[in-house]
Amino acid sequence: MTNTNENKKEIINELTVSEDFNLGLSGDRVFTEAAISNKRPSETEWFRVFGSSRNDIKFVYCVAIRIGDKEEQFLIGGNSEFKQRVANDFKKIKKCWAAYYITSQGRMGIWAPSVKASLSMSNKWTDTAEQILDIAQHDWVNVKSNMGHKYYECYKARPVDQEQYGKPNFKLPYLEVIEKAWGVDFTLTPQNYDDNEYVQQAIGTSVPLKTSDK
C-alpha cells in the first residue's frame, strides 16, 4: 500500500510545476493526420492553393473503394509497377491534382479533383475545378457545388477581406501534407495492399468466363 501511495504522489507531482518553472509552454504546433483533410474545402471556407501556376501542383493516383455505405478515395503509393497492378485489379484509377490548400482559418488539406484525360473526355466538374485551382493560387476563393448543372461555382473574397486574410502561410512541406491528408489507413502500398480487407473485399475473386468468337 505504501508503494501505491508513493506512486500516486509522484504522478501528481509530475502534473504540477513550481512557480519559477518555465518551459516555453506554447511549444511547437503539431499537425496530425486527423487535422489535415483530403476533401475539398467546405462551402463556407475561404482558401488559397499553393503555387503560382498549375505547374506547381503535384499529381497523385487515387482509387475509389467502398467502406460500408461510403465510397472513400484511397491514395496509391509505390512505384509505377504497383500502380499498374492496382489499375489492373480495379480496372479504373484516377489521376488527380493534389492541390495543397490552406483556409483563412489556417486549416490545411489536399483537394484532389480528377485531371482531364483529354479535351474530348472533359466534363464540367473537371473544367471548373481546374479553373478554380488557377484562381485560388492568386486570390482567396470559396467554392460551391452546383448539383443541378453539375459544375463548381467560384466566388472571390471582397478586396477588403483579401487584405484581411493576407498572404497564405503554407506551414508544412507539400509532400508531408499529402502524406497526412490520406494517412496510413487510406494509402495503398506494396506492403499493405494484400492484407487490406477493404481492398480484397472490393476486388473479389475473378471468375473465368467463356466467350465465343464469331
DOKEKE-64584 format. One record per residue (C-alpha): y, z, x; residue in one letter. Coordinates in Angstrom, 3 decimals. Layout:
{north:Y, up:Z, east:X, resn:A}
...
//
This chain:
{north:0.000, up:0.000, east:0.000, resn:M}
{north:2.356, up:0.801, east:2.893, resn:T}
{north:1.911, up:-2.693, east:4.370, resn:N}
{north:2.627, up:-4.287, east:0.981, resn:T}
{north:5.875, up:-2.352, east:0.588, resn:N}
{north:6.941, up:-3.235, east:4.130, resn:E}
{north:6.259, up:-6.937, east:3.499, resn:N}
{north:8.343, up:-6.882, east:0.307, resn:K}
{north:11.186, up:-5.153, east:2.149, resn:K}
{north:11.058, up:-7.755, east:4.941, resn:E}
{north:11.182, up:-10.655, east:2.449, resn:I}
{north:14.130, up:-9.087, east:0.620, resn:I}
{north:15.941, up:-8.531, east:3.904, resn:N}
{north:15.488, up:-12.220, east:4.773, resn:E}
{north:17.131, up:-13.208, east:1.483, resn:L}
{north:20.288, up:-11.312, east:2.291, resn:T}
{north:22.730, up:-11.649, east:5.187, resn:V}
{north:25.290, up:-9.367, east:6.778, resn:S}
{north:28.994, up:-9.859, east:6.114, resn:E}
{north:29.649, up:-11.227, east:9.603, resn:D}
{north:26.807, up:-13.776, east:9.468, resn:F}
{north:27.918, up:-17.411, east:9.218, resn:N}
{north:25.517, up:-20.331, east:9.427, resn:L}
{north:27.773, up:-23.088, east:8.109, resn:G}
{north:26.324, up:-22.724, east:4.647, resn:L}
{north:27.358, up:-26.171, east:3.449, resn:S}
{north:24.689, up:-27.777, east:5.662, resn:G}
{north:23.814, up:-31.466, east:5.651, resn:D}
{north:23.190, up:-33.006, east:2.258, resn:R}
{north:19.605, up:-34.235, east:1.883, resn:V}
{north:18.935, up:-37.218, east:-0.383, resn:F}
{north:15.402, up:-37.037, east:-1.740, resn:T}
{north:13.331, up:-39.823, east:-3.271, resn:E}
{north:13.990, up:-38.359, east:-6.724, resn:A}
{north:17.754, up:-38.747, east:-6.238, resn:A}
{north:17.599, up:-42.466, east:-5.406, resn:I}
{north:16.646, up:-44.907, east:-8.159, resn:S}
{north:15.041, up:-48.354, east:-8.139, resn:N}
{north:16.605, up:-49.129, east:-11.518, resn:K}
{north:19.933, up:-50.859, east:-12.050, resn:R}
{north:22.993, up:-48.666, east:-12.684, resn:P}
{north:23.287, up:-47.347, east:-16.216, resn:S}
{north:25.652, up:-48.948, east:-18.700, resn:E}
{north:28.128, up:-46.077, east:-18.265, resn:T}
{north:28.283, up:-46.156, east:-14.441, resn:E}
{north:30.749, up:-47.996, east:-12.194, resn:W}
{north:29.199, up:-49.209, east:-8.967, resn:F}
{north:29.620, up:-51.254, east:-5.801, resn:R}
{north:26.997, up:-53.263, east:-3.896, resn:V}
{north:26.518, up:-53.177, east:-0.124, resn:F}
{north:27.777, up:-56.092, east:1.972, resn:G}
{north:30.443, up:-58.761, east:1.745, resn:S}
{north:28.241, up:-61.739, east:0.818, resn:S}
{north:24.831, up:-62.363, east:-0.664, resn:R}
{north:23.513, up:-62.907, east:2.876, resn:N}
{north:23.883, up:-59.156, east:3.407, resn:D}
{north:21.460, up:-58.336, east:0.572, resn:I}
{north:17.822, up:-57.929, east:1.573, resn:K}
{north:14.787, up:-59.302, east:-0.253, resn:F}
{north:11.670, up:-57.433, east:-1.385, resn:V}
{north:8.490, up:-58.398, east:-3.211, resn:Y}
{north:7.510, up:-56.462, east:-6.330, resn:C}
{north:4.675, up:-56.442, east:-8.831, resn:V}
{north:4.650, up:-55.035, east:-12.357, resn:A}
{north:1.845, up:-52.567, east:-13.120, resn:I}
{north:1.320, up:-50.778, east:-16.426, resn:R}
{north:1.078, up:-46.990, east:-16.316, resn:I}
{north:0.230, up:-45.637, east:-19.749, resn:G}
{north:2.667, up:-47.228, east:-22.173, resn:D}
{north:5.240, up:-48.110, east:-19.486, resn:K}
{north:5.437, up:-51.040, east:-17.118, resn:E}
{north:6.518, up:-49.907, east:-13.655, resn:E}
{north:7.760, up:-52.018, east:-10.765, resn:Q}
{north:5.867, up:-51.401, east:-7.515, resn:F}
{north:7.259, up:-52.366, east:-4.107, resn:L}
{north:4.857, up:-54.398, east:-1.953, resn:I}
{north:4.860, up:-53.350, east:1.690, resn:G}
{north:2.696, up:-54.601, east:4.526, resn:G}
{north:2.550, up:-57.968, east:6.281, resn:N}
{north:2.511, up:-61.434, east:4.724, resn:S}
{north:-1.295, up:-61.456, east:4.594, resn:E}
{north:-1.304, up:-58.282, east:2.489, resn:F}
{north:1.443, up:-59.609, east:0.200, resn:K}
{north:-0.656, up:-62.731, east:-0.350, resn:Q}
{north:-3.642, up:-60.563, east:-1.257, resn:R}
{north:-1.578, up:-58.738, east:-3.894, resn:V}
{north:-0.341, up:-62.079, east:-5.234, resn:A}
{north:-3.933, up:-63.328, east:-5.479, resn:N}
{north:-5.070, up:-60.164, east:-7.267, resn:D}
{north:-2.250, up:-60.040, east:-9.799, resn:F}
{north:-1.552, up:-63.793, east:-9.983, resn:K}
{north:2.144, up:-63.026, east:-10.212, resn:K}
{north:4.521, up:-61.151, east:-7.934, resn:I}
{north:8.303, up:-61.396, east:-7.859, resn:K}
{north:10.725, up:-61.961, east:-5.027, resn:K}
{north:13.697, up:-59.724, east:-5.775, resn:C}
{north:17.133, up:-58.944, east:-4.448, resn:W}
{north:17.142, up:-55.384, east:-3.110, resn:A}
{north:20.792, up:-54.722, east:-3.897, resn:A}
{north:21.830, up:-51.382, east:-2.391, resn:Y}
{north:24.440, up:-49.848, east:-4.675, resn:Y}
{north:26.432, up:-46.667, east:-4.964, resn:I}
{north:28.138, up:-45.419, east:-8.110, resn:T}
{north:31.628, up:-43.959, east:-8.375, resn:S}
{north:29.909, up:-40.544, east:-8.632, resn:Q}
{north:28.054, up:-41.090, east:-5.352, resn:G}
{north:24.590, up:-41.855, east:-6.755, resn:R}
{north:22.662, up:-44.366, east:-4.641, resn:M}
{north:19.989, up:-46.812, east:-5.724, resn:G}
{north:18.474, up:-50.260, east:-5.485, resn:I}
{north:18.913, up:-52.840, east:-8.218, resn:W}
{north:16.159, up:-55.446, east:-7.850, resn:A}
{north:16.734, up:-58.447, east:-10.125, resn:P}
{north:14.485, up:-61.458, east:-9.612, resn:S}
{north:15.523, up:-64.204, east:-7.212, resn:V}
{north:15.687, up:-67.657, east:-8.760, resn:K}
{north:12.672, up:-69.672, east:-7.621, resn:A}
{north:14.677, up:-72.856, east:-8.130, resn:S}
{north:17.576, up:-74.145, east:-10.178, resn:L}
{north:15.163, up:-75.537, east:-12.740, resn:S}
{north:13.472, up:-72.138, east:-13.130, resn:M}
{north:16.615, up:-70.050, east:-13.517, resn:S}
{north:17.418, up:-68.106, east:-16.653, resn:N}
{north:20.453, up:-66.297, east:-17.984, resn:K}
{north:19.270, up:-62.889, east:-16.742, resn:W}
{north:18.899, up:-64.051, east:-13.121, resn:T}
{north:22.011, up:-66.253, east:-13.252, resn:D}
{north:24.271, up:-63.441, east:-14.459, resn:T}
{north:22.641, up:-60.798, east:-12.223, resn:A}
{north:23.360, up:-62.834, east:-9.088, resn:E}
{north:26.989, up:-63.354, east:-10.134, resn:Q}
{north:27.368, up:-59.609, east:-10.708, resn:I}
{north:25.974, up:-58.834, east:-7.240, resn:L}
{north:28.621, up:-61.111, east:-5.725, resn:D}
{north:31.452, up:-59.472, east:-7.695, resn:I}
{north:30.206, up:-55.920, east:-7.068, resn:A}
{north:30.422, up:-56.406, east:-3.302, resn:Q}
{north:34.211, up:-56.502, east:-3.680, resn:H}
{north:35.082, up:-54.590, east:-6.870, resn:D}
{north:33.867, up:-51.609, east:-8.861, resn:W}
{north:31.977, up:-53.017, east:-11.838, resn:V}
{north:29.981, up:-51.982, east:-14.857, resn:N}
{north:27.002, up:-53.960, east:-16.211, resn:V}
{north:25.605, up:-54.096, east:-19.724, resn:K}
{north:22.609, up:-55.940, east:-21.176, resn:S}
{north:23.284, up:-58.389, east:-23.973, resn:N}
{north:19.833, up:-58.335, east:-25.557, resn:M}
{north:20.779, up:-60.788, east:-28.301, resn:G}
{north:21.727, up:-63.590, east:-25.920, resn:H}
{north:19.521, up:-62.368, east:-23.016, resn:K}
{north:22.053, up:-62.048, east:-20.229, resn:Y}
{north:24.083, up:-59.376, east:-18.404, resn:Y}
{north:27.735, up:-58.746, east:-19.117, resn:E}
{north:30.026, up:-57.601, east:-16.304, resn:C}
{north:33.227, up:-55.575, east:-16.513, resn:Y}
{north:35.641, up:-54.757, east:-13.697, resn:K}
{north:37.285, up:-51.352, east:-13.494, resn:A}
{north:41.042, up:-51.328, east:-14.054, resn:R}
{north:43.193, up:-51.658, east:-10.912, resn:P}
{north:44.207, up:-48.001, east:-11.182, resn:V}
{north:40.521, up:-46.988, east:-11.344, resn:D}
{north:39.572, up:-49.334, east:-8.498, resn:Q}
{north:42.096, up:-47.453, east:-6.388, resn:E}
{north:40.879, up:-44.066, east:-7.591, resn:Q}
{north:37.218, up:-44.817, east:-6.805, resn:Y}
{north:38.268, up:-46.046, east:-3.377, resn:G}
{north:36.154, up:-47.623, east:-0.683, resn:K}
{north:32.394, up:-47.163, east:-1.267, resn:P}
{north:30.651, up:-44.785, east:1.119, resn:N}
{north:27.116, up:-46.046, east:1.653, resn:F}
{north:25.787, up:-42.810, east:3.100, resn:K}
{north:22.262, up:-43.792, east:4.105, resn:L}
{north:20.836, up:-46.719, east:6.096, resn:P}
{north:19.799, up:-49.683, east:3.938, resn:Y}
{north:16.061, up:-49.563, east:4.728, resn:L}
{north:15.911, up:-45.816, east:4.112, resn:E}
{north:17.382, up:-46.302, east:0.641, resn:V}
{north:14.797, up:-48.992, east:-0.144, resn:I}
{north:12.023, up:-46.697, east:1.046, resn:E}
{north:13.249, up:-43.738, east:-1.003, resn:K}
{north:14.040, up:-45.808, east:-4.104, resn:A}
{north:10.330, up:-46.508, east:-4.641, resn:W}
{north:8.834, up:-43.621, east:-2.719, resn:G}
{north:5.239, up:-43.285, east:-1.625, resn:V}
{north:3.851, up:-43.324, east:-5.172, resn:D}
{north:5.354, up:-46.702, east:-6.080, resn:F}
{north:4.917, up:-48.543, east:-2.766, resn:T}
{north:1.754, up:-50.546, east:-2.180, resn:L}
{north:0.472, up:-50.783, east:1.396, resn:T}
{north:-2.806, up:-51.837, east:3.026, resn:P}
{north:-3.539, up:-48.130, east:3.481, resn:Q}
{north:-3.273, up:-47.072, east:-0.181, resn:N}
{north:-3.983, up:-50.271, east:-2.119, resn:Y}
{north:-7.751, up:-49.965, east:-2.577, resn:D}
{north:-7.510, up:-46.312, east:-3.589, resn:D}
{north:-4.638, up:-46.695, east:-6.064, resn:N}
{north:-6.094, up:-46.018, east:-9.514, resn:E}
{north:-3.317, up:-47.916, east:-11.331, resn:Y}
{north:-3.842, up:-50.978, east:-9.163, resn:V}
{north:-7.585, up:-51.038, east:-9.686, resn:Q}
{north:-7.191, up:-50.466, east:-13.410, resn:Q}
{north:-4.715, up:-53.345, east:-13.654, resn:A}
{north:-6.894, up:-55.768, east:-11.656, resn:I}
{north:-10.179, up:-55.024, east:-13.391, resn:G}
{north:-13.333, up:-56.892, east:-12.377, resn:T}
{north:-13.377, up:-60.671, east:-12.156, resn:S}
{north:-15.882, up:-62.375, east:-14.421, resn:V}
{north:-17.271, up:-65.741, east:-13.194, resn:P}
{north:-16.932, up:-68.424, east:-15.858, resn:L}
{north:-18.468, up:-71.847, east:-16.081, resn:K}
{north:-16.332, up:-74.923, east:-16.591, resn:T}
{north:-17.323, up:-78.464, east:-17.303, resn:S}
{north:-15.547, up:-81.310, east:-15.556, resn:D}
{north:-15.112, up:-84.350, east:-17.780, resn:K}
//
